[in-house]
Amino acid sequence: GRHYFVSPIEMQGSFHPKVVLLIGKKKSRIIVSSCNLTTSGYCINNEAFKYYDFDDQNTKNKQLFIDIHRKIEMIK
């Protein structure tokens, strides 16, 4: 039941996504991106990313946060 639009892009490197889980007292965010954790990765390079927010007003991503948090805890 989901539709995706995929558009090929030409690049010289490879796409290897990272997941960043930011948890605050009132809101949280998940970032899935190709960015390395460097100034170039986040500020200079052309990178692909998507983010998902979760708070009291925006609860539709709750299960995604639970699942990712569990996966990260398993890795520790």
C-alpha positions in Angstrom: 0.0 0.0 0.0 2.9 2.4 -0.5 4.0 4.2 -3.6 7.6 5.3 -4.2 9.1 7.5 -6.8 12.6 6.5 -7.7 14.7 8.7 -9.9 18.2 7.5 -10.8 21.1 9.8 -10.1 24.6 9.6 -11.3 27.4 9.7 -8.7 31.0 8.9 -8.4 30.8 7.3 -5.0 28.5 4.8 -3.3 25.5 5.4 -1.1 25.9 3.9 2.4 23.2 5.3 4.6 23.6 6.1 8.3 20.9 6.4 10.9 21.0 9.2 13.6 18.6 8.9 16.5 18.2 12.2 18.5 16.1 11.8 21.6 15.0 14.9 23.7 12.7 15.4 26.6 9.9 16.8 24.5 10.7 15.7 20.9 12.9 13.3 18.9 14.2 13.0 15.4 15.5 10.2 13.2 17.8 11.1 10.3 18.6 8.6 7.6 21.3 10.0 5.3 24.4 9.3 3.3 26.3 12.0 5.3 29.4 11.1 7.2 29.6 12.7 10.6 31.9 15.5 9.4 31.6 19.2 8.4 31.9 18.2 4.8 29.3 15.5 5.2 26.7 17.8 6.7 27.5 21.2 5.2 29.5 20.9 2.0 28.9 17.6 0.1 25.8 16.8 -1.9 24.1 14.2 0.2 20.7 12.5 0.4 18.7 12.5 3.6 15.3 12.1 5.1 14.2 12.9 8.6 11.3 11.8 10.8 10.0 13.7 13.9 8.2 12.5 16.9 6.6 14.5 19.7 3.2 14.9 21.5 1.7 16.5 18.5 3.3 14.2 15.9 2.9 10.6 16.9 2.5 8.9 13.6 6.2 7.8 13.6 6.1 6.4 17.1 6.6 2.7 16.0 9.6 3.7 13.8 11.3 5.3 16.8 10.6 2.2 19.0 12.0 -0.1 16.3 15.1 1.9 15.7 15.8 2.4 19.4 15.5 -1.4 19.9 17.9 -2.1 17.1 20.4 0.4 18.4 20.2 -1.1 21.9 20.8 -4.6 20.5 24.1 -3.3 18.9 25.5 -1.9 22.1 
